[in-house]
Amino acid sequence: MTIRTFGHSRLPAIPGAIWALGFVSMLMDVSSEMIHSLLPVYMVTVLGTSTLAVGIIEGVAEGTASITKVFSGALSDWLGKRKFLAAFGYGLAAITKPIFPLASSIDWLVGARFVDRIGKGIRGAPRDALVADIAPPNLRGASFGLRQSLDTLGAFIGPLLAIGLMWLTANDFQTVFWIAVVPAFLSVGLIVMAVKEPERPAEMRNVRMPLSRDEFRHLSSTYWWVVAVATVFTLARFSEAFLILRAQSIGLPLALVPIVLVIMSLAYSLSAYPIGILSDRMDRVTILIAGLALLVAADLTLAFTTGIVGIAIGVTLWGLHMGFTQGLLSTLIAETAPEELRGTAFGVFNLITGLALLAASIVAGALWDAAGPQVTFIAGAGFAVLTIAGLLPIRGRLTSFRGKTSAIARGANTEETGPNSRHVRT
């Protein structure tokens, strides 16, 4: 591994394949967010659906993706291959994008959203496991942070393009949806051409039945603690569709509604990579607690604000909390799961948290319709506080696990650089 030096700062040299995967995610997110930043408002104002229906549709869509992830992750462990499944998932999402501008009813939109999320589910766990396979152990946090940062940069560019195009086309939703098709297909071409999967180590244990009880015994109790904490955390961070609806509820003009996701994604993108680097150098639980504190502040701000400035502050805090937590949770899953079961570990993690997101989005929609946005965001803050309490018992476990990982990595590096060294893939 090399270190690039700029003046007195030392930046980690992230493998090129991690950068490529980041740009793949960025292009697909540009496409998806151009559509999804407008979709809740399109469903409510054009097709006449209720807020509760939006919550159910969003929750079912994300829940579908999460259920798919567990099977694709397990399949990648069984095959010992990650790239094919990741590329297939991106391809499936790309070919569904033209359905959005062609849809003439809510049924078509639900179908398109459903299939698009299946594509997301197929690619998610194998891609995350691939990042973990490629990243050097001492740069794992930075690698996940970089991929997350580039992914979220796409979530920043997408809504920004949607705003400009809505203005240029006089609020023509279909035209914007058609333009969103282009970056989706560029994403597929990039992963096919630019990402090379590392060879599977000869000494790695073969996984015959990834979802069996025998294989689950190889997943440590620390891993399950991380999953449990992340599940409660997910209950606090329901779909970002409710951020859009909150902005609309205070009178933000229709063409400017996507600015909500622009602000959130900018804060998310700018914080994810630096926080990833920081997490390789200090206690990760402390960083997670800081991220959850930001979520509490975001929820309370969005609950009680009455103006556009308050919405902007709340959405910025929401984006920062994502930057502090999402890449870090992926890093913790990668560290606490055996290498040969990483696909399954990410799949199970995403399944459980996805079901929690389904529940959270439905509850958020019901609370919104019954009691208004204030109660919805206060409930989110309450779950965030519960998550902070759940993190405290596992601080020692994670510190111990990280120490063992670092010792193994140092041993591998010593073996590689010794006089009789052999090549070891990290």
C-alpha positions in Angstrom: 0.0 0.0 0.0 1.3 3.5 -0.8 0.5 6.8 0.9 -0.1 9.9 -1.1 1.4 13.0 0.6 0.1 16.5 0.1 2.1 19.0 2.1 2.0 17.7 5.6 -1.1 15.6 5.2 -1.1 11.9 4.5 -4.1 10.5 2.6 -4.7 6.7 2.3 -4.3 5.2 -1.2 -7.6 3.6 -1.8 -7.5 0.7 -4.4 -8.7 1.7 -7.8 -11.5 -0.8 -7.8 -13.0 0.9 -4.8 -13.1 4.2 -6.7 -14.7 2.5 -9.7 -17.4 0.9 -7.5 -18.0 4.4 -6.0 -18.5 6.0 -9.4 -20.8 3.1 -10.4 -22.9 3.8 -7.3 -22.8 7.5 -8.0 -24.1 7.2 -11.6 -27.0 4.9 -10.5 -27.8 7.3 -7.7 -27.9 10.2 -10.1 -30.5 8.3 -12.1 -32.5 7.0 -9.1 -32.6 10.3 -7.2 -33.7 12.3 -10.3 -36.8 10.1 -10.1 -37.2 9.5 -6.4 -36.8 13.1 -5.4 -40.0 13.9 -7.5 -41.9 10.6 -7.0 -43.6 11.3 -3.6 -44.9 14.6 -4.8 -45.8 13.2 -8.2 -47.8 10.4 -6.5 -49.6 12.8 -4.1 -50.3 15.8 -6.4 -50.7 14.2 -9.8 -52.0 10.7 -9.0 -53.8 11.6 -5.8 -52.4 9.0 -3.5 -52.4 9.5 0.3 -49.4 10.1 2.6 -50.0 6.7 4.2 -49.9 5.1 0.7 -46.6 6.8 0.1 -45.2 5.4 3.3 -46.4 1.9 2.5 -45.0 2.0 -1.1 -41.7 3.3 0.1 -41.5 0.8 2.9 -42.5 -2.1 0.7 -40.0 -1.1 -2.0 -37.1 -0.9 0.5 -38.2 -4.0 2.3 -38.2 -5.9 -1.1 -34.6 -4.8 -1.7 -33.6 -6.0 1.7 -35.2 -9.4 1.4 -33.5 -9.9 -2.0 -30.1 -8.9 -0.5 -30.0 -11.9 1.9 -30.3 -14.3 -1.0 -27.9 -12.5 -3.3 -25.4 -12.2 -0.5 -25.6 -15.9 0.3 -25.4 -16.8 -3.4 -22.2 -14.8 -3.7 -20.6 -16.7 -0.8 -21.7 -20.0 -2.3 -20.3 -19.1 -5.8 -17.2 -17.3 -4.4 -18.0 -14.6 -6.9 -19.3 -11.1 -6.2 -19.0 -9.0 -9.4 -21.4 -10.9 -11.6 -24.3 -10.5 -9.1 -23.5 -6.8 -8.5 -23.4 -6.1 -12.3 -26.7 -8.0 -12.8 -28.4 -6.0 -10.1 -27.3 -2.7 -11.6 -28.4 -3.9 -15.0 -31.9 -4.9 -13.8 -32.3 -1.5 -12.1 -31.3 0.2 -15.4 -33.8 -1.5 -17.6 -36.7 -0.6 -15.3 -36.0 3.1 -15.4 -37.9 3.7 -18.6 -41.1 2.4 -16.9 -41.3 5.6 -14.7 -41.9 8.0 -17.6 -44.2 5.6 -19.3 -46.4 4.8 -16.2 -50.0 6.1 -16.4 -51.3 4.8 -13.1 -50.1 4.1 -9.5 -50.0 0.4 -10.3 -47.3 0.9 -12.9 -45.3 3.1 -10.6 -45.5 0.5 -7.8 -44.4 -2.2 -10.2 -41.5 -0.2 -11.5 -40.4 0.8 -8.0 -40.7 -2.9 -6.9 -38.5 -4.2 -9.8 -36.0 -1.4 -9.4 -35.6 -2.3 -5.7 -35.1 -6.0 -6.6 -32.2 -4.8 -8.7 -30.9 -2.9 -5.7 -31.3 -5.9 -3.5 -29.4 -8.2 -5.9 -26.4 -5.9 -6.1 -26.3 -4.6 -2.5 -24.8 -7.4 -0.4 -22.3 -8.7 -3.1 -21.1 -5.2 -3.8 -20.5 -4.4 -0.1 -18.8 -7.8 0.3 -16.7 -7.0 -2.7 -15.6 -3.7 -1.2 -14.6 -5.6 2.0 -12.7 -8.1 -0.1 -10.7 -5.5 -2.0 -10.1 -3.0 0.9 -6.9 -3.4 3.0 -7.9 -4.1 6.6 -6.4 -0.8 7.9 -8.3 1.2 5.2 -11.6 -0.5 5.5 -13.4 2.4 7.1 -12.0 4.8 4.6 -12.9 2.5 1.7 -16.6 2.2 2.8 -16.6 5.9 3.5 -15.3 6.7 0.0 -17.8 4.5 -1.7 -20.6 5.9 0.4 -19.4 9.4 -0.3 -19.4 9.0 -4.1 -22.8 7.2 -3.9 -24.2 10.1 -2.0 -22.6 12.6 -4.4 -24.9 11.0 -6.9 -27.8 11.5 -4.6 -26.8 15.2 -4.5 -26.4 15.6 -8.3 -29.7 13.8 -9.1 -32.1 16.1 -7.3 -30.2 19.1 -8.4 -30.6 18.0 -12.0 -34.3 17.3 -11.3 -34.7 20.9 -10.0 -33.1 22.4 -13.1 -34.9 20.2 -15.5 -38.3 20.8 -13.8 -37.7 24.5 -14.2 -36.6 24.2 -17.9 -39.5 21.9 -18.8 -42.2 23.8 -16.8 -42.7 20.9 -14.3 -42.8 18.1 -17.0 -42.2 15.0 -14.8 -42.0 12.6 -17.7 -39.2 14.5 -19.5 -37.1 14.5 -16.3 -37.8 10.8 -15.8 -36.6 10.0 -19.4 -33.3 11.9 -18.9 -32.7 9.9 -15.8 -32.4 6.7 -17.8 -29.0 7.8 -19.3 -26.8 7.6 -16.2 -28.3 4.3 -15.1 -27.0 2.6 -18.3 -23.6 4.3 -17.9 -23.3 2.8 -14.4 -23.8 -0.7 -15.8 -21.1 -0.2 -18.4 -18.6 1.1 -15.8 -18.9 -1.9 -13.5 -18.5 -4.3 -16.4 -15.4 -2.6 -17.8 -13.6 -1.1 -14.8 -14.0 -3.4 -11.8 -11.9 -6.5 -11.5 -12.7 -9.0 -8.8 -9.8 -10.3 -6.7 -8.9 -14.0 -6.7 -10.4 -16.1 -4.0 -7.7 -17.2 -1.5 -6.9 -20.9 -1.9 -7.0 -21.4 1.9 -10.5 -19.9 2.3 -13.1 -22.3 3.6 -15.8 -23.2 1.1 -19.4 -22.3 2.0 -21.9 -25.0 0.9 -25.1 -23.8 2.6 -24.7 -20.1 3.5 -28.2 -19.7 5.1 -28.0 -22.9 7.1 -27.9 -23.1 10.9 -24.4 -24.5 10.8 -23.1 -21.5 8.8 -24.9 -19.0 11.1 -22.9 -20.4 14.0 -19.8 -18.9 12.4 -21.3 -15.4 12.8 -20.1 -14.0 16.1 -22.3 -12.6 18.9 -20.6 -9.3 18.3 -22.0 -9.3 14.7 -25.5 -10.0 16.0 -25.2 -7.1 18.5 -24.3 -4.8 15.6 -27.3 -6.0 13.7 -29.6 -5.5 16.7 -28.4 -1.9 17.3 -28.6 -1.1 13.6 -32.2 -2.4 13.6 -33.3 0.0 16.4 -31.5 2.7 14.6 -33.3 2.1 11.4 -36.6 2.5 13.2 -35.5 6.1 13.9 -34.6 6.9 10.3 -37.7 6.3 8.2 -37.8 7.0 4.5 -36.3 10.3 3.2 -39.7 10.8 1.4 -40.9 12.3 4.7 -38.3 15.0 4.5 -39.7 16.0 1.1 -43.2 16.0 2.4 -42.2 18.0 5.5 -40.7 20.7 3.2 -43.9 20.7 1.1 -46.0 21.0 4.3 -44.5 24.4 5.1 -45.1 25.7 1.6 -41.9 25.1 -0.4 -42.8 25.5 -4.1 -43.2 22.3 -6.1 -40.2 22.8 -8.4 -37.9 23.4 -5.4 -39.0 20.4 -3.4 -36.0 18.3 -4.6 -33.7 20.8 -2.9 -34.4 18.9 0.3 -32.5 15.8 -1.0 -29.8 18.1 -2.5 -29.0 19.6 0.9 -29.2 16.2 2.7 -27.0 14.5 0.2 -24.4 17.2 0.1 -24.0 17.0 3.9 -23.9 13.2 3.7 -21.4 13.1 0.8 -19.0 15.7 2.4 -18.9 13.9 5.7 -18.9 10.2 4.8 -15.3 9.9 3.5 -13.6 12.0 6.3 -15.6 10.1 8.9 -14.5 6.8 7.3 -10.8 7.8 7.5 -11.4 9.0 11.2 -13.0 5.7 12.1 -9.8 3.8 11.1 -8.0 5.8 13.7 -10.3 6.1 16.7 -13.1 4.4 18.6 -16.0 3.7 16.2 -18.7 3.5 18.8 -18.0 7.1 19.8 -18.5 8.2 16.2 -21.7 6.2 16.0 -23.0 7.9 19.1 -22.2 11.3 17.7 -24.1 10.4 14.5 -27.1 9.4 16.5 -27.0 12.6 18.5 -27.1 14.4 15.2 -30.2 12.4 14.2 -31.9 13.4 17.5 -31.1 17.1 16.7 -32.4 16.7 13.2 -35.7 15.1 14.3 -36.4 17.7 16.9 -35.6 20.5 14.5 -37.9 19.1 11.8 -40.6 18.5 14.4 -40.8 22.1 15.7 -39.7 24.3 12.8 -42.1 26.5 11.0 -40.0 27.9 8.3 -37.7 27.1 5.4 -34.5 27.9 7.3 -35.4 25.4 10.0 -36.1 22.8 7.4 -32.7 23.4 5.8 -31.0 23.0 9.2 -32.9 19.9 10.1 -32.2 18.3 6.7 -28.5 19.2 6.9 -28.3 17.5 10.4 -30.1 14.5 8.9 -27.4 14.3 6.1 -24.6 14.6 8.6 -26.0 11.8 10.7 -26.0 9.6 7.6 -22.4 10.4 6.9 -21.4 9.6 10.5 -23.2 6.2 10.6 -24.0 4.4 7.3 -20.4 3.6 6.1 -19.4 2.9 9.6 -22.2 0.3 10.1 -21.0 -1.4 6.9 -17.4 -1.4 8.2 -18.5 -3.0 11.5 -20.4 -5.8 9.6 -17.3 -6.4 7.4 -15.1 -6.6 10.5 -17.3 -8.9 12.6 -18.1 -11.4 9.9 -15.8 -14.2 8.5 -14.4 -13.4 5.1 -16.1 -16.4 3.5 -19.5 -15.3 4.9 -19.4 -11.6 4.2 -22.1 -11.7 1.5 -24.5 -13.6 3.8 -23.6 -11.3 6.7 -24.4 -8.2 4.7 -27.5 -9.8 3.3 -28.9 -10.7 6.7 -28.0 -7.3 8.0 -29.8 -5.6 5.2 -32.8 -7.9 5.4 -33.4 -7.2 9.1 -32.8 -3.5 8.8 -34.9 -3.3 5.7 -37.9 -4.9 7.5 -37.3 -2.3 10.2 -37.4 0.4 7.5 -40.7 -1.0 6.2 -42.2 -0.8 9.7 -40.7 2.6 10.3 -42.1 4.1 7.1 -45.6 2.6 7.6 -45.7 3.9 11.2 -44.3 7.3 10.1 -47.1 7.6 7.5 -49.8 6.6 9.9 -48.5 9.0 12.6 -48.3 11.8 10.0 -51.9 11.2 8.8 -53.2 10.8 12.4 -51.3 13.4 14.3 -49.1 15.4 11.9 -45.4 15.7 11.2 -44.4 16.9 14.6 -45.3 13.6 16.3 -43.7 11.6 13.5 -40.3 13.3 14.0 -40.5 13.2 17.8 -41.1 9.4 17.6 -38.0 9.1 15.4 -35.9 11.0 18.0 -37.1 8.6 20.7 -35.9 5.6 18.8 -32.5 7.3 18.2 -32.1 7.7 22.0 -32.8 4.0 22.5 -30.1 3.2 19.9 -27.6 5.2 21.8 -28.4 3.2 24.9 -28.0 0.0 23.0 -24.5 0.9 21.8 -23.0 1.3 25.2 -22.9 -2.5 26.1 -21.1 -3.4 22.9 -18.3 -0.8 23.0 -15.9 -3.3 24.7 -16.8 -6.1 22.3 -16.1 -4.0 19.2 -12.9 -2.6 20.6 -11.7 -6.2 21.3 -12.7 -7.4 17.9 -10.9 -4.5 16.2 -7.7 -5.3 18.2 -7.8 -8.9 17.0 -8.3 -7.7 13.4 -5.4 -5.3 13.6 -3.1 -8.0 15.0 -4.0 -10.4 12.2 -3.4 -7.6 9.7 0.0 -6.8 11.2 1.0 -10.4 11.1 0.0 -10.6 7.4 2.0 -7.5 6.6 5.0 -9.0 8.4 4.7 -12.2 6.4 4.5 -10.3 3.1 7.6 -8.2 3.8 9.9 -10.8 5.3 12.9 -12.3 3.5 11.0 -15.4 2.6 7.6 -13.7 2.0 4.9 -14.9 -0.3 2.0 -12.9 -1.8 -1.0 -12.5 0.5 -4.1 -10.8 -0.8 -5.5 -8.2 1.6 
